[in-house]
Amino acid sequence: MTGDDDRHRPMIEITDLVKNYGSVPAVRGVSLGVARGEVVVLIGPSGCGKSTLLRCVHLLEEPTSGTVRVGEQQVSFGGGGKALTGRKLAAYRSRIGMVFQHFELFPHKTALQNVMEGPVTVKRMDRRAAADLARDLLAKVGLAGKEQSYPASFRAGRRNVSPLPGRSPCRPR
């Protein structure tokens, strides 16, 4: 695939992904594609495999079988698939962002400084460019004008989100 076809190819593609912990299945044959710029939400009850799926995509957990492709890097598991290690694993992970369910912000840093931390520390981005990026990202999530606020000043809260009626939230379609 080249040229025009690449624009229609998903940026992230997961095929028949399985993750078992011993005899206990955590992810059962999930397949999905995420286009460049697309926003996808995983919704489901506790324990249905949402975090495990994300950890498998990020290669924090090694899937039992299946294929994960992010950009041009494809990794297959089970049946002779070879896991990434060292620099190749670090390069793969550097292209993926992940916010953990129980994330912690640096309480002594402003919102802007917290968002800049990854690009500056991990990607070695210039501080000015990272600040511009951080401002854009804060604006995207409705926090424009809060760049100099500290984490303690933000109200934490959760919204209850239910799956669509008649759909099992954690089963592949």
C-alpha positions in Angstrom: 0.0 0.0 0.0 1.3 3.4 -0.9 0.1 6.9 -1.7 -3.7 7.2 -1.7 -4.2 3.7 0.0 -2.1 4.8 3.0 -4.6 7.5 3.9 -7.3 4.9 4.3 -5.3 2.4 6.2 -6.0 2.5 10.0 -3.2 4.0 12.1 -3.7 1.3 14.7 -4.9 -2.1 13.7 -5.6 -5.0 16.1 -6.4 -8.4 14.7 -7.7 -11.4 16.7 -5.9 -10.2 19.9 -6.1 -12.7 22.8 -4.6 -12.3 26.3 -4.9 -15.1 28.8 -3.6 -15.2 32.4 -3.1 -18.9 32.7 -6.5 -20.4 31.9 -8.3 -17.1 32.5 -9.1 -15.2 29.3 -8.8 -11.4 29.7 -9.1 -10.4 26.1 -10.9 -12.7 23.6 -10.2 -12.3 19.9 -10.5 -8.5 19.7 -10.1 -6.9 16.2 -10.4 -3.2 15.5 -8.9 -0.4 13.5 -8.4 3.2 14.4 -8.0 5.8 11.7 -5.5 8.7 12.0 -7.2 11.4 14.0 -10.1 9.2 15.1 -11.1 9.1 18.8 -12.2 5.8 20.1 -13.7 5.1 23.6 -13.7 1.8 25.4 -16.6 1.5 27.7 -17.5 -1.5 29.9 -17.8 -2.8 33.4 -14.9 -3.3 35.6 -12.9 -6.4 34.8 -14.0 -6.8 31.2 -10.5 -6.3 29.7 -10.4 -2.6 28.7 -7.2 -1.8 30.5 -5.6 -5.2 29.5 -6.4 -4.4 25.8 -4.7 -1.0 26.1 -1.7 -2.5 27.9 -1.4 -5.1 25.1 -1.4 -2.4 22.4 1.3 -0.5 24.4 3.2 -3.8 24.9 3.1 -3.5 28.7 1.5 -6.9 28.6 2.5 -9.5 26.0 -0.6 -10.8 24.2 -1.1 -14.6 24.0 -1.9 -14.4 20.3 -2.9 -12.0 17.6 -1.4 -9.0 15.8 -1.0 -5.4 16.8 0.1 -2.7 14.3 0.8 0.9 15.1 1.8 2.9 12.0 4.2 0.7 10.0 5.3 -1.4 13.0 3.5 -4.7 13.2 4.0 -7.2 16.0 2.6 -10.7 16.0 2.2 -13.0 19.0 1.8 -16.7 19.4 2.6 -19.1 16.6 6.3 -18.0 16.3 5.7 -14.3 16.6 8.7 -12.4 18.0 8.3 -9.7 20.7 10.1 -6.3 20.4 12.9 -5.7 22.8 15.4 -2.9 23.7 15.5 0.1 21.4 12.9 -1.3 19.0 10.4 -1.6 21.9 11.3 1.9 23.2 10.8 3.4 19.7 7.5 1.6 19.3 6.3 2.9 22.7 7.4 6.4 22.0 4.8 6.7 19.3 1.9 5.8 21.6 0.4 7.9 24.4 -1.4 6.3 27.3 -3.1 7.7 30.4 -3.4 5.2 33.2 -6.7 4.8 35.0 -5.2 6.1 38.2 -2.8 8.7 36.8 -0.9 11.1 39.0 0.0 14.6 38.0 3.0 16.4 39.5 1.3 18.5 42.2 4.2 21.1 42.2 3.9 21.7 38.5 1.3 23.7 36.6 -1.1 22.1 34.0 1.2 23.4 31.3 4.3 22.0 32.9 2.6 18.6 33.5 1.5 18.3 29.8 5.0 19.5 28.6 6.8 16.9 30.7 6.5 13.9 28.3 7.4 15.7 25.1 10.4 17.4 26.8 11.7 14.5 28.8 10.9 11.5 26.5 10.9 13.1 23.0 13.6 15.7 23.8 11.4 18.4 22.3 12.4 22.0 22.5 10.7 23.7 25.5 9.0 26.4 23.3 7.6 23.8 20.9 6.5 21.6 23.8 4.7 24.6 25.4 2.9 25.4 22.2 1.9 21.8 21.9 0.8 21.7 25.5 -1.4 24.8 25.1 -3.1 23.2 22.0 -3.7 20.0 23.9 -5.1 21.8 27.0 -7.4 23.7 24.7 -8.6 20.5 23.1 -9.8 19.2 26.5 -11.4 22.4 27.5 -8.6 23.7 29.7 -7.6 26.8 27.7 -6.8 29.6 30.2 -5.8 27.1 32.9 -2.2 26.7 31.9 -0.8 28.2 35.1 -3.3 26.3 37.4 -2.0 23.6 39.7 -3.6 20.1 39.8 -5.1 20.7 43.3 -7.2 23.5 41.8 -9.1 21.1 39.4 -12.2 19.4 40.6 -12.0 15.6 40.1 -15.1 13.8 39.2 -16.5 10.9 37.3 -19.5 10.7 35.0 -21.4 7.5 34.8 -21.3 6.3 31.2 -23.4 3.3 30.1 -23.0 1.3 27.0 -25.7 1.5 24.3 -28.8 -0.7 25.1 -28.5 -4.2 23.8 -24.8 -4.2 23.3 -22.3 -6.1 25.4 -19.5 -3.5 25.9 -16.6 -5.9 26.0 -17.3 -8.3 23.3 -16.0 -7.9 19.8 -18.6 -7.5 17.1 
